[in-house]
């Protein structure tokens, strides 16, 4: 991984923190082409009442608007958590060239943890590369801290 890869993942972590501040599961995503951000997003399905409002989808939507095209060849998506099946499918259809993620998702990951949608199969029309583990400890700790605090609030409200 390069220094710019680390820089982009750090930006994704900042976006994940924004999601946490809004009470959303802290996942952030940054879509980059030619070392320029073309889209970014953070989880917001709760606030938006939209089950598809994952960080990756938000970044893809923003990029599509910015470049005026739903296809985003030559782009790299940096995301703090391994994408789910829904997001992996959208990533392939958007023609994203590569996904770099932080923490693995042992419950719903689609980059080998549970399913293997990415790296994309030879049967797909487009092939998306995938690599995990970039700043994985930082990404995982943000998620652990979020859920630890959520459980503590829940336990506190149950005793009152």
C-alpha positions in Angstrom: 0.0 0.0 0.0 1.2 3.5 -0.8 1.2 6.7 1.2 -1.7 7.9 -0.8 -3.7 4.8 -0.1 -3.2 5.5 3.6 -4.2 9.1 3.1 -7.5 8.1 1.4 -8.3 5.5 4.1 -7.7 8.1 6.8 -10.2 10.3 5.0 -12.7 7.4 4.9 -12.1 7.0 8.7 -13.0 10.7 9.2 -16.2 10.1 7.3 -17.0 7.0 9.4 -16.6 9.1 12.5 -19.2 11.5 11.0 -21.6 8.5 10.7 -21.0 7.6 14.3 -21.7 11.2 15.4 -25.1 10.8 13.7 -25.8 7.5 15.5 -25.1 5.5 12.3 -22.8 2.5 12.1 -19.4 4.1 11.5 -18.5 3.2 8.0 -17.0 5.8 5.5 -16.1 5.5 1.9 -14.0 7.7 -0.5 -14.0 7.1 -4.3 -10.8 8.4 -6.0 -9.9 8.7 -9.7 -6.5 10.1 -10.8 -5.8 11.0 -7.2 -8.9 13.2 -7.0 -11.9 12.5 -4.8 -15.0 12.1 -7.1 -17.3 10.9 -4.4 -17.5 10.2 -0.7 -20.1 9.0 1.8 -20.8 7.6 5.1 -23.5 5.2 6.4 -26.9 6.9 6.8 -29.7 4.3 6.4 -31.3 5.2 9.8 -31.5 9.0 9.2 -32.5 8.6 5.6 -34.9 5.7 6.1 -33.1 4.0 3.2 -31.7 0.5 3.6 -29.4 1.1 0.6 -27.8 4.2 2.1 -24.5 2.5 2.9 -21.3 4.5 2.7 -20.2 2.8 -0.5 -23.6 3.5 -2.2 -23.5 7.1 -1.0 -20.0 7.5 -2.5 -21.0 5.9 -5.8 -24.1 8.2 -6.0 -22.0 11.3 -5.4 -19.4 10.3 -7.9 -22.0 9.6 -10.6 -23.5 13.0 -10.0 -20.1 14.7 -10.1 -18.8 13.0 -13.3 -22.2 12.8 -15.0 -22.0 9.0 -15.6 -23.0 5.9 -13.6 -19.9 4.1 -14.8 -16.7 5.0 -12.9 -13.8 3.2 -14.6 -10.4 3.9 -13.4 -11.6 4.6 -9.9 -10.6 3.2 -6.5 -13.0 2.9 -3.6 -11.5 3.2 -0.1 -14.0 1.9 2.6 -13.5 1.3 6.3 -15.4 -2.0 6.4 -15.5 -4.9 3.9 -18.4 -4.2 1.5 -21.6 -6.3 1.8 -23.2 -8.2 -1.2 -25.4 -5.2 -2.1 -22.5 -2.8 -2.2 -20.2 -5.2 -4.0 -22.8 -5.6 -6.8 -23.2 -1.9 -7.1 -19.4 -1.5 -7.2 -19.1 -4.0 -10.1 -22.0 -2.4 -12.0 -20.3 1.0 -11.6 -17.1 -0.4 -13.1 -15.0 0.6 -10.1 -11.5 -0.7 -10.8 -10.4 -1.5 -7.2 -11.7 -1.7 -3.7 -9.4 -1.2 -0.7 -11.1 -1.8 2.6 -10.0 -1.7 6.2 -11.7 -4.1 8.6 -13.1 -7.4 7.5 -16.9 -8.0 8.1 -17.3 -11.6 9.5 -21.1 -11.3 9.4 -21.8 -9.9 5.9 -18.5 -9.3 4.1 -18.6 -9.9 0.3 -14.8 -9.9 -0.3 -14.1 -13.3 1.1 -15.2 -13.1 4.7 -18.6 -14.6 4.1 -19.2 -14.3 0.4 -16.8 -13.8 -2.5 -18.3 -11.3 -4.9 -15.1 -9.2 -4.9 -12.6 -9.6 -6.4 -15.1 -10.1 -9.1 -15.6 -13.4 -10.8 -14.5 -14.0 -14.4 -18.2 -14.4 -15.4 -18.9 -10.7 -14.8 -18.5 -8.3 -17.6 -16.3 -6.0 -15.5 -13.6 -7.1 -13.1 -13.0 -5.2 -9.8 -9.9 -5.9 -7.8 -10.1 -6.0 -4.0 -7.6 -5.8 -1.1 -8.3 -5.6 2.6 -6.5 -4.8 5.7 -5.5 -1.2 5.2 -5.6 0.5 8.6 -7.7 -2.4 9.7 -6.9 -1.9 13.5 -8.1 1.7 13.4 -11.2 0.8 11.3 -12.1 -2.1 13.6 -11.5 -0.1 16.8 -13.9 2.6 15.6 -16.6 0.0 15.1 -15.9 -1.7 18.4 -16.0 1.6 20.3 -19.3 2.5 18.6 -21.0 -0.8 19.5 -19.5 -0.8 23.0 -21.0 2.6 23.6 -24.3 1.6 22.1 -24.5 -1.5 24.4 -23.6 0.6 27.4 -26.4 3.1 26.6 -28.9 0.2 26.1 -27.9 -1.4 29.4 -28.2 1.9 31.2 -31.7 2.6 29.8 -32.8 -0.9 30.8 -31.8 -0.3 34.4 -33.7 3.0 34.7 
